[in-house]
C-alpha cells in the first residue's frame, strides 16, 4: 500500500510539472517580444495618404489590444503560480529520505516496544533505537502524543505503529519494552484523573504481563513526582517521599508510585527483568504546545510577547535536563543490570524567577514578568541526587542549558509560525 501511495504521488507530481512547463512555454511563445508596461504602448499609426488625422477607432483598437494582452499575461502568471503551489504541496507529500540507520545482524537486532512512543520523550527514544538498527513498535492513543513526531519513520521497514490504549491488553512478540505511556504534565493528567490512574495501574499491569508472557526486559518510566514536596534535598533514590495522597496531583504521583510497586511485585514473584527510571524535568523539541509546565509556558509567553507568569513567589526551584541526555540515560539503564530505581535528571538547580529572566534574555523580548497565585501542592524544591546514575550507568547530563533552550525556542518559534499559517493562535 505504501508503494502504491508513493507511485500515485510521483505520477501526480510529474503530471503537474509537465502541465506547468507547457503553460510556461505557451506563455513565453505568446508574449515573447511583447513589453507590457503600466501604460499602453501603442504602435505608430501612419497618417492616411490624403493627409487627414488618424481615426480614434485605430487608437481605441490598439489600447484594447494592449489591455487584452496584459490580462492574458496576468491570467497566465496566476495559473503558473497556482500550479507551482500544487507542485510544492505534492513535493511535501513525497517521502523524505530516512535518517541513517545502522545495520544490525539478525542476532543483534532487537524487537522493541515503546508505549507512548509518539509523545515528546517517546519519539526521541524511537529515533535513537531505530538509528541503532533495532525494530521498533510504537503503541500510542495520541491523547498527548502526535503522529507528526514519528511521521519521518512511516514506511520504514524497522518501524511500526499501533493506535491503541494500553489499558487494553496487547499481544505481540518483543524483546524489550520501554513503558512511557502516561500524560506527564499537570494540565493533561489532571484533565481526567481517573484515566491517569488507570493508565499507570492497569496499563502498567498489562505491560508487565506482556513482559512476563514473552520473557522481555521492561523499563518503567517513573517520575520525580514520587518524591512529592520533598523534605530531603537533593533527593536520593532511598528517599520515600512526601506526597499528598488526595491532592490534585495525586492521580499522577500515586499512580507512578503504584506502578513502581507493581514492577517490583512482578520482579520478585514472576522474575520479570525490570528497570525503573525516575525522570526529572525534561525539555526539548516536540514538547506539547499546551504542556503547562515551566519551560513551555515561559517560552511561549516570551515568543508571544506576553507577560511571563510565575506561580507564587518564584523562589521554588527546579532542575532541567535536555531530552537527548534523558534518552542516553534510558538506553544505558535498559542495557545495565541495575534493578532498583535510578534518578535521571540534571543536578544544576535554578529558581523559577531566575529561569524566567533567563528565558526572557534568550528570546530577546522585553516581556514583563508577573506573578499569580501559587499552585496547590507545588513542590518547593526539586533536585536529583544522581550518584547512582554516575556510578552504575556512567551517565550524567552533557547538554548545557543555553544550548538546549535555544534549540527548544527555535522549535516553538517554528510551531507558532506553522499554527498561524494554518489559522490557529
Secondary structure per residue as TSV (DSSP state, phi and psi in degrees):
chain	resnum	aa	ss	phi	psi
A	1	X	-	360.0	-40.6
A	2	X	H	-63.5	-39.6
A	3	X	H	-64.6	-42.8
A	4	X	H	-62.3	-42.1
A	5	X	H	-62.4	-41.5
A	6	X	H	-63.8	-42.1
A	7	X	H	-63.3	-41.1
A	8	X	H	-61.6	-43.8
A	9	X	H	-64.5	-42.7
A	10	X	H	-62.7	-43.3
A	11	X	H	-63.9	-42.3
A	12	X	H	-61.6	-42.6
A	13	X	H	-62.3	-41.4
A	14	X	H	-64.1	-43.2
A	15	X	H	-62.4	-45.5
A	16	X	H	-64.8	-37.9
A	17	X	H	-63.1	-44.6
A	18	X	H	-64.2	-40.3
A	19	X	H	-64.4	-40.5
A	20	X	H	-63.4	-43.9
A	21	X	H	-61.5	-41.4
A	22	X	H	-62.9	-43.9
A	23	X	H	-66.0	-42.9
A	24	X	H	-61.1	-42.6
A	25	X	H	-62.2	-46.5
A	26	X	H	-65.0	-40.5
A	27	X	H	-64.3	-41.9
A	28	X	H	-65.6	-39.3
A	29	X	H	-67.3	-38.5
A	30	X	H	-74.2	-35.4
A	31	X	H	-110.1	9.0
A	32	X	T	-62.2	132.5
A	33	X	T	86.1	-8.2
A	34	X	-	-95.4	130.8
A	35	X	-	-107.6	108.1
A	36	X	-	-104.4	110.5
A	37	X	-	-103.8	-176.4
A	38	X	S	-69.5	-25.9
A	39	X	S	-111.7	146.7
A	40	X	-	-66.1	135.1
A	41	X	-	-99.8	105.5
A	42	X	-	-97.0	124.4
A	43	X	-	-60.7	151.1
A	44	X	-	-61.2	128.0
A	45	X	-	-104.9	116.3
A	46	X	-	-71.6	141.2
A	47	X	-	-68.8	147.9
A	48	X	-	-61.1	156.9
A	49	X	T	-60.9	-32.4
A	50	X	T	-77.5	1.4
A	51	X	-	86.9	2.6
A	52	X	-	-77.5	163.3
A	53	X	-	-70.8	150.4
A	54	X	-	-61.4	148.8
A	55	X	-	-76.5	147.3
A	56	X	H	-61.7	-27.4
A	57	X	H	-62.3	-36.9
A	58	X	H	-64.2	-42.3
A	59	X	H	-66.8	-41.9
A	60	X	H	-61.9	-40.9
A	61	X	H	-64.6	-39.8
A	62	X	H	-65.5	-42.2
A	63	X	H	-65.6	-40.4
A	64	X	H	-64.2	-40.7
A	65	X	H	-61.7	-39.1
A	66	X	H	-64.4	-42.6
A	67	X	H	-64.4	-40.3
A	68	X	H	-64.5	-45.2
A	69	X	H	-59.1	-44.1
A	70	X	H	-65.2	-42.8
A	71	X	H	-63.6	-42.0
A	72	X	H	-64.6	-38.6
A	73	X	H	-66.3	-43.2
A	74	X	H	-62.5	-42.6
A	75	X	H	-61.7	-42.1
A	76	X	H	-63.3	-44.0
A	77	X	H	-63.6	-38.0
A	78	X	H	-63.8	-43.9
A	79	X	H	-63.9	-39.4
A	80	X	H	-62.9	-42.5
A	81	X	H	-62.3	-44.8
A	82	X	H	-62.6	-39.7
A	83	X	H	-66.7	-38.5
A	84	X	H	-61.5	-40.8
A	85	X	H	-65.1	-39.0
A	86	X	H	-65.7	-39.0
A	87	X	H	-63.5	-43.3
A	88	X	H	-62.1	-39.9
A	89	X	H	-62.7	-42.0
A	90	X	H	-68.7	-38.4
A	91	X	H	-61.2	-36.9
A	92	X	H	-65.0	-28.4
A	93	X	H	-81.8	-16.1
A	94	X	S	-65.9	138.5
A	95	X	-	-59.4	128.6
A	96	X	-	-82.0	156.1
A	97	X	-	-59.9	136.0
A	98	X	-	-70.0	151.4
A	99	X	-	-59.3	158.8
A	100	X	-	-63.6	130.8
A	101	X	-	-117.7	128.7
A	102	X	-	-70.0	142.0
A	103	X	-	-87.3	130.6
A	104	X	-	-121.5	145.3
A	105	X	-	-69.2	167.8
A	106	X	T	-58.5	-37.8
A	107	X	T	-73.4	-34.3
A	108	X	T	-82.3	-28.6
A	109	X	-	-72.4	133.7
A	110	X	-	-108.8	152.6
A	111	X	E	-102.2	111.1
A	112	X	E	-118.9	130.9
A	113	X	E	-97.9	131.5
A	114	X	E	-121.5	107.1
A	115	X	E	-80.3	140.1
A	116	X	T	71.0	26.5
A	117	X	T	-72.0	-10.1
A	118	X	T	-96.7	5.0
A	119	X	S	-85.6	-172.9
A	120	X	H	-58.9	-63.9
A	121	X	H	-70.6	-43.1
A	122	X	H	-57.6	-40.5
A	123	X	H	-68.0	-35.2
A	124	X	H	-68.5	-36.6
A	125	X	H	-65.5	-41.1
A	126	X	H	-58.8	-45.2
A	127	X	H	-54.9	-49.1
A	128	X	H	-63.1	-45.5
A	129	X	H	-67.4	-40.8
A	130	X	H	-67.7	-42.3
A	131	X	H	-66.6	-23.0
A	132	X	T	-77.1	-9.0
A	133	X	T	104.4	3.2
A	134	X	-	-86.6	161.1
A	135	X	E	-93.0	127.4
A	136	X	E	-121.0	133.6
A	137	X	E	-114.4	122.7
A	138	X	E	-99.6	131.9
A	139	X	E	-119.4	124.7
A	140	X	E	-154.6	143.9
A	141	X	-	-98.1	-0.8
A	142	X	-	61.8	30.9
A	143	X	S	-69.4	-48.5
A	144	X	S	-117.0	-15.8
A	145	X	-	-79.7	168.6
A	146	X	-	-140.1	137.8
A	147	X	G	-62.9	-26.9
A	148	X	G	-60.7	-28.3
A	149	X	G	-67.9	-23.9
A	150	X	T	-123.0	9.9
A	151	X	G	-60.0	-29.6
A	152	X	G	-70.4	-8.5
A	153	X	G	-105.4	-7.5
A	154	X	T	-59.8	129.4
A	155	X	T	95.2	-15.2
A	156	X	-	-71.5	143.6
A	157	X	T	-66.1	-21.4
A	158	X	T	-96.3	8.8
A	159	X	E	-126.1	138.1
A	160	X	E	-144.7	143.6
A	161	X	E	-129.3	136.0
A	162	X	E	-122.5	125.1
A	163	X	E	-89.0	100.4
A	164	X	-	-158.3	147.5
A	165	X	-	-87.8	131.6
A	166	X	T	-74.1	-4.7
A	167	X	T	-63.0	-23.0
A	168	X	S	-93.7	139.3
A	169	X	-	-59.8	150.4
A	170	X	-	-124.3	133.6
A	171	X	-	-121.8	93.7
A	172	X	-	-142.5	168.1
A	173	X	-	-104.3	121.5
A	174	X	-	-141.6	163.3
A	175	X	S	-99.8	-33.5
A	176	X	E	-140.3	152.0
A	177	X	E	-131.2	123.8
A	178	X	E	-102.3	109.6
A	179	X	E	-96.1	93.0
A	180	X	-	-108.7	-4.1
A	181	X	-	-67.7	118.3
A	182	X	S	169.5	138.6
A	183	X	-	-62.5	139.0
A	184	X	-	-118.6	-12.3
A	185	X	S	-101.8	147.9
A	186	X	H	-51.2	-46.6
A	187	X	H	-60.2	-34.6
A	188	X	H	-78.6	-45.4
A	189	X	H	-77.9	-19.6
A	190	X	H	-84.2	-15.6
A	191	X	H	-59.2	-41.7
A	192	X	T	-142.6	83.3
A	193	X	H	-60.1	-34.4
A	194	X	H	-64.7	-42.9
A	195	X	H	-63.8	-38.2
A	196	X	H	-61.4	-43.3
A	197	X	H	-65.1	-42.1
A	198	X	H	-60.8	-43.6
A	199	X	H	-60.0	-41.5
A	200	X	H	-85.5	-7.8
A	201	X	H	-112.9	-68.4
A	202	X	H	-62.4	-43.1
A	203	X	H	-61.0	-41.4
A	204	X	H	-67.0	-40.3
A	205	X	H	-59.4	-43.0
A	206	X	H	-61.7	-40.6
A	207	X	H	-72.4	-37.7
A	208	X	H	-67.2	-37.1
A	209	X	H	-65.7	-38.7
A	210	X	H	-63.4	-44.4
A	211	X	H	-60.5	-41.5
A	212	X	H	-63.6	-44.0
A	213	X	H	-65.9	-40.6
A	214	X	H	-104.0	-0.2
A	215	X	T	72.5	33.5
A	216	X	-	-92.4	152.5
A	217	X	E	-82.2	139.8
A	218	X	E	-129.1	135.0
A	219	X	E	-109.1	122.7
A	220	X	E	-94.8	122.2
A	221	X	E	-84.0	99.4
A	222	X	E	-93.0	-160.1
A	223	X	E	-152.0	159.6
A	224	X	G	-67.9	-14.3
A	225	X	G	-65.7	-15.3
A	226	X	G	-65.8	-17.8
A	227	X	G	-85.6	-11.0
A	228	X	B	61.7	-138.2
A	229	X	S	-95.0	91.5
A	230	X	-	-67.8	146.9
A	231	X	S	-101.5	-5.9
A	232	X	S	-115.9	136.7
A	233	X	S	-140.4	130.4
A	234	X	S	-68.5	174.0
A	235	X	B	-95.0	115.1
A	236	X	-	-86.5	165.4
A	237	X	T	-65.6	-22.1
A	238	X	T	-76.9	-12.3
A	239	X	-	-75.0	130.5
A	240	X	-	-82.7	-14.5
A	241	X	-	99.1	170.0
A	242	X	B	-141.1	83.1
A	243	X	-	-115.3	137.9
A	244	X	-	-82.7	112.5
A	245	X	T	-74.4	-10.3
A	246	X	T	-125.5	14.8
A	247	X	S	-79.9	176.1
A	248	X	T	-65.4	-23.2
A	249	X	T	-93.7	-3.5
A	250	X	H	-65.4	-28.6
A	251	X	H	-58.4	-36.2
A	252	X	H	-86.2	-49.9
A	253	X	H	-57.8	-52.4
A	254	X	H	-73.0	-31.6
A	255	X	H	-59.9	-42.8
A	256	X	H	-70.7	-34.8
A	257	X	H	-65.2	-39.4
A	258	X	H	-65.9	-40.1
A	259	X	H	-62.7	-36.5
A	260	X	H	-65.7	-42.3
A	261	X	H	-62.2	-42.4
A	262	X	H	-61.2	-42.1
A	263	X	H	-60.7	-43.8
A	264	X	H	-70.4	-32.0
A	265	X	H	-63.9	-44.2
A	266	X	H	-67.2	-36.0
A	267	X	H	-66.0	-42.9
A	268	X	H	-76.9	-41.2
A	269	X	H	-87.1	-37.7
A	270	X	H	-113.0	2.1
A	271	X	-	60.6	36.4
A	272	X	-	-76.5	136.2
A	273	X	-	-77.3	108.4
A	274	X	E	-116.4	140.8
A	275	X	E	-127.5	140.9
A	276	X	E	-127.9	122.7
A	277	X	E	-109.7	122.1
A	278	X	E	-94.6	103.7
A	279	X	E	-90.4	127.8
A	280	X	-	-94.3	176.9
A	281	X	-	-46.3	125.1
A	282	X	E	-126.9	142.9
A	283	X	E	-139.3	167.2
A	284	X	-	149.1	178.5
A	285	X	T	-57.4	151.5
A	286	X	T	79.2	6.3
A	287	X	-	-60.9	147.3
A	288	X	-	-67.1	138.3
A	289	X	T	-60.3	-34.4
A	290	X	T	-105.9	39.0
A	291	X	-	-60.9	-37.0
A	292	X	-	83.0	-1.6
A	293	X	S	-95.9	172.8
A	294	X	H	-61.3	-41.9
A	295	X	H	-64.2	-53.6
A	296	X	H	-66.4	-38.9
A	297	X	H	-59.3	-51.4
A	298	X	H	-65.8	-42.2
A	299	X	H	-64.5	-46.8
A	300	X	H	-64.0	-41.7
A	301	X	H	-64.0	-38.9
A	302	X	H	-67.4	-43.8
A	303	X	H	-67.4	-32.8
A	304	X	T	-84.8	2.6
A	305	X	T	59.3	38.6
A	306	X	-	-105.9	171.6
A	307	X	-	-65.7	130.2
A	308	X	E	-79.8	117.2
A	309	X	E	-97.0	122.8
A	310	X	E	-106.5	129.5
A	311	X	E	-82.2	126.0
A	312	X	T	76.2	-149.8
A	313	X	T	-79.7	-17.8
A	314	X	S	86.7	3.2
A	315	X	-	-87.6	-10.9
A	316	X	-	-63.6	148.6
A	317	X	E	-115.3	154.7
A	318	X	E	-143.5	161.0
A	319	X	E	-122.0	146.3
A	320	X	-	-128.2	126.0
A	321	X	E	-115.6	143.9
A	322	X	E	-77.0	149.0
A	323	X	H	-61.1	-35.3
A	324	X	H	-67.6	-31.3
A	325	X	H	-64.2	-42.1
A	326	X	H	-61.7	-42.8
A	327	X	H	-60.8	-41.6
A	328	X	H	-55.8	-44.2
A	329	X	H	-67.4	-41.6
A	330	X	H	-63.3	-45.3
A	331	X	H	-65.4	-40.2
A	332	X	H	-66.1	-38.8
A	333	X	H	-66.8	-42.5
A	334	X	H	-61.2	-36.7
A	335	X	H	-79.3	-13.2
A	336	X	S	-85.0	175.3
A	337	X	-	-105.0	12.4
A	338	X	-	-81.8	126.2
A	339	X	-	-110.0	4.3
A	340	X	S	-105.9	166.3
A	341	X	-	-59.9	145.7
A	342	X	E	-130.9	129.3
A	343	X	E	-73.7	130.1
A	344	X	E	-123.3	103.8
A	345	X	S	-168.2	175.6
A	346	X	-	-98.0	124.1
A	347	X	-	-78.4	0.1
A	348	X	-	-82.5	125.1
A	349	X	E	-107.1	138.7
A	350	X	E	-131.2	145.0
A	351	X	E	-77.2	155.3
A	352	X	H	-62.9	-36.7
A	353	X	H	-66.3	-43.0
A	354	X	H	-59.0	-42.0
A	355	X	H	-65.9	-39.1
A	356	X	H	-61.9	-43.4
A	357	X	H	-63.6	-39.0
A	358	X	H	-66.7	-43.9
A	359	X	H	-61.8	-44.3
A	360	X	H	-57.5	-42.4
A	361	X	H	-65.3	-43.8
A	362	X	H	-68.6	-38.8
A	363	X	H	-71.0	-31.0
A	364	X	T	84.6	22.6
A	365	X	-	-107.1	162.7
A	366	X	-	-101.7	50.3
A	367	X	-	-70.0	141.8
A	368	X	-	-74.1	154.5
A	369	X	E	-113.2	120.2
A	370	X	E	-118.4	172.3
A	371	X	E	-128.2	155.5
A	372	X	E	-139.2	-178.1
A	373	X	-	-60.7	143.9
A	374	X	-	-66.8	150.3
A	375	X	-	-84.5	140.5
A	376	X	T	-63.2	134.1
A	377	X	T	63.8	21.6
A	378	X	-	-71.0	121.3
A	379	X	-	-59.5	137.8
A	380	X	S	-85.5	-28.8
A	381	X	-	-140.0	141.0
A	382	X	-	-150.6	113.0
A	383	X	-	-155.6	125.4
A	384	X	B	-82.5	145.0
A	385	X	-	-93.1	111.4
A	386	X	-	-104.8	27.0
A	387	X	H	-57.2	-44.9
A	388	X	H	-64.4	-42.9
A	389	X	I	-62.0	-40.7
A	390	X	I	-65.2	-40.1
A	391	X	I	-78.2	-47.5
A	392	X	I	-90.0	-31.5
A	393	X	I	-105.2	-8.9
A	394	X	-	55.6	39.8
A	395	X	-	-119.9	141.9
A	396	X	-	-160.8	156.0
A	397	X	-	-62.0	144.9
A	398	X	-	-119.2	-29.6
A	399	X	S	-78.5	121.5
A	400	X	-	-62.7	150.8
A	401	X	H	-58.3	-45.0
A	402	X	H	-63.0	-43.0
A	403	X	H	-62.1	-45.6
A	404	X	H	-66.1	-41.3
A	405	X	H	-66.8	-37.1
A	406	X	H	-64.0	-38.9
A	407	X	H	-65.4	-38.5
A	408	X	H	-70.2	-40.7
A	409	X	H	-62.0	-44.1
A	410	X	H	-59.7	-40.5
A	411	X	H	-63.1	-48.0
A	412	X	H	-65.7	-33.8
A	413	X	H	-63.1	-42.8
A	414	X	H	-66.1	-40.3
A	415	X	H	-65.1	-39.2
A	416	X	H	-63.9	-43.3
A	417	X	H	-63.2	-41.2
A	418	X	H	-65.1	-42.6
A	419	X	H	-65.7	-35.3
A	420	X	H	-68.2	-39.5
A	421	X	H	-65.3	-30.9
A	422	X	T	-90.6	4.8
A	423	X	T	90.4	15.0
A	424	X	-	-109.0	162.0
A	425	X	-	-127.1	360.0
